Amino acid sequence: MSLDPLVIARLDGGRLVLHAEGLASHFFAVDPSSVGVGAYDSLAGRTSPERIELRDVVALNTTMRARTPHVAWEPLLDRRLEWLEAIPTDLDLITASPDEWSRLRGDALVEAGLSACVGRGRGVSVATKMLHLKRPRLFPVLDSFVAQMLGGTIADDAPVAVRAARATELTTHVRDEGRRNLVVLLELQRRLEHERFARSLVRILDAALWLSHPAAGSGLGRLIEVKRV
């Protein structure tokens, strides 16, 4: 049975319609972040849950199209990170109910994580890749493709605080749109698990968004529709 499309409201007022089953299945079957021993998706949630280590930086540089210098992460490497310890490992950006999200202060946890990881030499793209590695149910990977498909942009030359705030806004938007599409995402997650791709809902959504960008070169344009309103 065919799956209903994801319908994503964009921040610029448009609407994105994604036949996400085809997009996500293709992404996880061929993308270097998903395929092979030691691939990024196989490591997500499996490295130290309370510390950022050098091997995490290596993982980003190896399979996540990241070119992040080790020195940029030195202020965060191999030390206690109270903001990371405070984030429950099972907190899910999309499935958490409004009551649970409020009780756990989800907005504040997301903001704290992004404010800590976005910094000099650590843009939003690489920061969210690190955060997703540590909390794969909570943080989407917000590279430029995903941000643009959501109808937003994050200027690389903007002040650090501005970039972190923008990433927080985009993450909140992903939560809102993920909850509106929760039934479809849960069924898609089930189908992907049947294909041996066990992925969090937020990863499934950001993968579909990434592959829907024209520059991704997926050749799957028939599965994507952007509507302006």
Residue pairs with C-beta under 8 A, 6 or more apart in sequence:
2 21
3 19
3 20
3 21
3 184
3 187
3 188
3 191
4 184
5 17
5 18
5 19
5 20
5 184
6 16
6 17
6 18
6 20
6 181
6 184
6 185
6 205
6 208
7 15
7 16
7 17
7 18
7 180
7 181
8 15
8 16
8 17
8 18
8 149
8 150
8 177
8 181
8 209
9 15
9 16
9 177
9 180
10 16
10 149
10 150
10 151
10 226
11 150
11 151
11 152
11 169
11 170
11 173
12 151
12 152
13 151
13 228
13 229
14 151
14 226
14 227
14 228
14 229
15 226
15 227
15 229
16 149
16 150
16 209
16 212
16 224
16 225
16 226
16 227
17 224
17 225
17 226
17 227
18 208
18 209
18 212
18 223
18 224
18 225
19 222
19 223
19 224
20 184
20 185
20 188
20 204
20 205
20 208
20 223
21 188
21 191
22 220
22 223
23 207
23 208
23 211
23 212
23 218
23 220
23 223
23 224
24 188
24 192
24 197
24 199
24 204
24 207
24 208
24 211
25 192
25 195
25 197
26 211
26 218
26 220
27 34
27 207
27 208
27 210
27 211
28 34
28 35
28 41
28 192
28 195
28 197
28 199
28 207
29 35
29 195
29 197
31 207
32 39
32 63
32 65
33 39
33 40
33 41
33 63
33 64
33 65
34 40
34 41
34 197
36 63
38 59
38 62
38 63
39 63
40 59
40 60
40 62
40 63
40 64
40 129
40 133
41 199
41 203
43 59
43 133
44 132
44 133
44 136
44 200
44 203
45 89
45 133
45 134
45 135
45 136
45 137
47 53
47 55
47 56
47 59
47 133
47 134
48 56
49 84
49 89
49 134
50 80
50 81
50 84
50 85
51 78
51 79
51 80
51 81
51 84
52 73
52 76
52 77
52 78
52 81
52 84
52 130
52 134
53 77
53 78
54 70
54 73
54 77
54 78
56 130
56 133
56 134
57 68
57 70
57 73
57 77
57 130
59 133
60 66
60 68
60 126
60 129
60 130
60 133
61 67
61 68
64 129
64 141
65 143
66 125
66 126
66 129
68 121
68 122
68 126
69 121
71 121
72 119
72 120
72 121
72 122
73 122
73 130
75 119
76 116
76 117
81 116
83 109
83 112
83 113
83 116
84 113
84 116
84 134
86 109
86 112
87 109
87 112
87 113
87 134
87 135
87 138
88 104
89 135
89 137
90 137
91 104
91 106
91 109
91 135
91 137
91 138
92 137
92 138
92 200
92 201
92 202
93 106
93 110
93 137
93 138
93 139
93 140
93 171
93 174
93 175
93 178
93 201
93 202
94 174
94 175
94 178
94 179
94 182
94 185
94 201
94 202
94 205
95 182
95 201
96 104
96 106
100 106
101 107
101 175
106 175
107 168
107 172
109 138
110 138
110 139
110 168
110 171
110 172
111 164
111 168
113 131
113 135
113 138
113 139
114 124
114 127
114 128
114 131
114 164
114 167
114 168
114 171
115 161
115 164
117 127
117 128
117 130
117 131
118 124
118 127
118 160
118 163
118 164
118 167
119 127
119 160
120 160
122 130
123 154
123 156
123 163
124 142
124 143
124 147
124 154
124 163
124 164
124 166
124 167
125 141
125 142
125 143
125 144
127 167
128 139
128 140
128 141
128 142
128 143
128 167
129 141
129 143
131 138
131 139
132 138
132 139
132 140
132 141
132 202
132 203
136 200
136 202
136 203
137 200
137 201
137 202
138 202
139 171
139 202
140 146
140 170
140 171
140 174
140 202
140 203
140 205
140 206
141 203
141 206
141 210
142 154
142 167
142 170
142 171
142 206
143 210
144 153
144 154
145 209
145 210
145 213
145 215
145 216
146 206
146 209
146 210
146 213
147 153
147 154
147 170
148 213
149 209
149 210
149 212
149 213
150 170
150 173
150 174
150 209
152 166
152 169
152 170
152 173
154 163
154 166
154 167
154 170
155 162
155 163
158 166
174 202
174 205
174 206
177 205
178 185
178 201
178 202
178 205
181 205
182 201
185 201
185 204
185 205
186 201
188 204
189 199
189 201
189 204
192 198
192 199
192 204
199 207
210 216
211 218
211 220
212 218
212 220
212 223
212 224
214 221
